[in-house]
Amino acid sequence: MPAGSEAGRGAVELPRTWRPLGPRIVATVLSIGMLVILATAWISLGAETRAKFTPFQIGTIVFFVIAGGVVLHALTRSRVTATRDGLTVVNGYRSRSFDWAEVVSVNLPPGAPWVTLDLSDGRTVSAMGIQGSDGERSRQAVRDLRRLADELTR
């Protein structure tokens, strides 16, 4: 069934931003869990053992905690934003903007991790802001994006 032929679906209000739900939940749970585990381990070591840590060792632990936070933040900031002017895709710390005329098709094949955009110049761009693991939510986002691409490239 074509995306625009669904009964009861109104126009998509712009601007519209899609963010992945699953990775945000996982990142939140993982962050809280790791902080609890690290704090519990540090406290359970005892004052005498904690005193034996050098500033370099403590700095190394802090560095890896911050590096993990940076990676999780990159995953959770992924998004796809549609406006009248075009589409902005943020994957991690990289942002790309496309005019609607550049977007040829929006694809999310069964089993694919995220949406791919086929562009008019032959390139394919991943859009991690719409994750296949989000189920019906991601399929609805693909239908909305296809409808917007059809309407705004006329």
KEZALO-789133 format. One line per field, with one value per residue (C-alpha): residue number from 1; residue in three letters; y, z, x. Coordinates in pm, whole numbers, plus 50000, padded with zeros to 5 digits. Each point is the difference from the previous one (the first is absolute). Example, Ala and Ser with C-alpha at 12.3 -4.5 7.8 and 13.67 -1.06 7.14 Angstrom:
<banus>
sekol [1, 2]
drenkol [ALA, SER]
c2 [49550, 50344]
c3 [50780, 49934]
c1 [51230, 50137]
</banus>
This chain:
<banus>
sekol [1, 2, 3, 4, 5, 6, 7, 8, 9, 10, 11, 12, 13, 14, 15, 16, 17, 18, 19, 20, 21, 22, 23, 24, 25, 26, 27, 28, 29, 30, 31, 32, 33, 34, 35, 36, 37, 38, 39, 40, 41, 42, 43, 44, 45, 46, 47, 48, 49, 50, 51, 52, 53, 54, 55, 56, 57, 58, 59, 60, 61, 62, 63, 64, 65, 66, 67, 68, 69, 70, 71, 72, 73, 74, 75, 76, 77, 78, 79, 80, 81, 82, 83, 84, 85, 86, 87, 88, 89, 90, 91, 92, 93, 94, 95, 96, 97, 98, 99, 100, 101, 102, 103, 104, 105, 106, 107, 108, 109, 110, 111, 112, 113, 114, 115, 116, 117, 118, 119, 120, 121, 122, 123, 124, 125, 126, 127, 128, 129, 130, 131, 132, 133, 134, 135, 136, 137, 138, 139, 140, 141, 142, 143, 144, 145, 146, 147, 148, 149, 150, 151, 152, 153, 154]
drenkol [MET, PRO, ALA, GLY, SER, GLU, ALA, GLY, ARG, GLY, ALA, VAL, GLU, LEU, PRO, ARG, THR, TRP, ARG, PRO, LEU, GLY, PRO, ARG, ILE, VAL, ALA, THR, VAL, LEU, SER, ILE, GLY, MET, LEU, VAL, ILE, LEU, ALA, THR, ALA, TRP, ILE, SER, LEU, GLY, ALA, GLU, THR, ARG, ALA, LYS, PHE, THR, PRO, PHE, GLN, ILE, GLY, THR, ILE, VAL, PHE, PHE, VAL, ILE, ALA, GLY, GLY, VAL, VAL, LEU, HIS, ALA, LEU, THR, ARG, SER, ARG, VAL, THR, ALA, THR, ARG, ASP, GLY, LEU, THR, VAL, VAL, ASN, GLY, TYR, ARG, SER, ARG, SER, PHE, ASP, TRP, ALA, GLU, VAL, VAL, SER, VAL, ASN, LEU, PRO, PRO, GLY, ALA, PRO, TRP, VAL, THR, LEU, ASP, LEU, SER, ASP, GLY, ARG, THR, VAL, SER, ALA, MET, GLY, ILE, GLN, GLY, SER, ASP, GLY, GLU, ARG, SER, ARG, GLN, ALA, VAL, ARG, ASP, LEU, ARG, ARG, LEU, ALA, ASP, GLU, LEU, THR, ARG]
c2 [50000, 50339, 50218, 50280, 49773, 49907, 50092, 50232, 50125, 50376, 50211, 49987, 50320, 50169, 50031, 49637, 49815, 49625, 49851, 49632, 49873, 49672, 50140, 50283, 49754, 49773, 50293, 50130, 49660, 49922, 50338, 49973, 49636, 50068, 50297, 49794, 49712, 50229, 50188, 49674, 49851, 50314, 50014, 49627, 50022, 50165, 50312, 49824, 49851, 50322, 50191, 49778, 50126, 50250, 50313, 49846, 49688, 50207, 50220, 49691, 49880, 50345, 50017, 49670, 50102, 50326, 49819, 49760, 50294, 50169, 49685, 49956, 50369, 49965, 49709, 50181, 50327, 49835, 50148, 50084, 50342, 50094, 50363, 50169, 50071, 49648, 49718, 50009, 49669, 49986, 49677, 50018, 50324, 50041, 50206, 50013, 50207, 49916, 50183, 49801, 49983, 49799, 49728, 49739, 49730, 49905, 49632, 49775, 49639, 49724, 49931, 50322, 50182, 50347, 50200, 50071, 50293, 49966, 50334, 50145, 49994, 49622, 50005, 49812, 50157, 49821, 50176, 49852, 50217, 49747, 49656, 49679, 49862, 50253, 49790, 50169, 50335, 49983, 49874, 50297, 50236, 49853, 50046, 50361, 50071, 49847, 50211, 50316, 49919, 49950, 50319, 50235, 49901, 50094]
c3 [50000, 49908, 50294, 49911, 49967, 50365, 50138, 50296, 49965, 49986, 49878, 50190, 50196, 49932, 50141, 50112, 50172, 50035, 50262, 50072, 50315, 50056, 50002, 50233, 50249, 49979, 50043, 50303, 50171, 49915, 50128, 50329, 50044, 49935, 50238, 50274, 49945, 49999, 50311, 50182, 49903, 50108, 50337, 50062, 49952, 50336, 50092, 50024, 49650, 49848, 50143, 49798, 49667, 49825, 49836, 49662, 50074, 50114, 49691, 49779, 50156, 49962, 49637, 49912, 50175, 49804, 49673, 50056, 50068, 49678, 49798, 50163, 49946, 49630, 49968, 50178, 49807, 49664, 49838, 49676, 49971, 49719, 49920, 49697, 49871, 50027, 50215, 50265, 50102, 50315, 50047, 50312, 49977, 49623, 49857, 49635, 49837, 49676, 49786, 49935, 49631, 50096, 50180, 49742, 50238, 50366, 50076, 50304, 49877, 50244, 50240, 49918, 50301, 49884, 49712, 49689, 49770, 49629, 49865, 49651, 49953, 50052, 50362, 50281, 50346, 50324, 50225, 50345, 50150, 49879, 50125, 49869, 50356, 50091, 49807, 49901, 50113, 49741, 49726, 50064, 49985, 49662, 49869, 50122, 49844, 49669, 50002, 50073, 49724, 49754, 50099, 50035, 49681, 49774]
c1 [50000, 50147, 50097, 49758, 49696, 49955, 49662, 49992, 50357, 50025, 50287, 50325, 50054, 50332, 50254, 50000, 50285, 50037, 50231, 50067, 49830, 50187, 50355, 49896, 49853, 50305, 50241, 49811, 49982, 50363, 50123, 49814, 50101, 50368, 50007, 49837, 50243, 50305, 49887, 49922, 50337, 50186, 49825, 50042, 50379, 50045, 50196, 50338, 49975, 49863, 50298, 50238, 49861, 50229, 49860, 50090, 49793, 49703, 50038, 49997, 49674, 49845, 50119, 49831, 49677, 49996, 50086, 49709, 49772, 50110, 49922, 49659, 49922, 50087, 49757, 49719, 50032, 49929, 49689, 49825, 49835, 49765, 49921, 49843, 50351, 50137, 50122, 50273, 50159, 50212, 50197, 50212, 50196, 49960, 49716, 49892, 49729, 49820, 49749, 49684, 50091, 50312, 49801, 49899, 49874, 49975, 50065, 49974, 50020, 49898, 50287, 50185, 50144, 49895, 49855, 50205, 49941, 50071, 50116, 49975, 50379, 50011, 50118, 49830, 49993, 49912, 49750, 50059, 49727, 49741, 50097, 49843, 49998, 49728, 49744, 49675, 50132, 50280, 49768, 49768, 50297, 50101, 49644, 49999, 50340, 49893, 49684, 50201, 50250, 49715, 49820, 50298, 50186, 49707]
</banus>
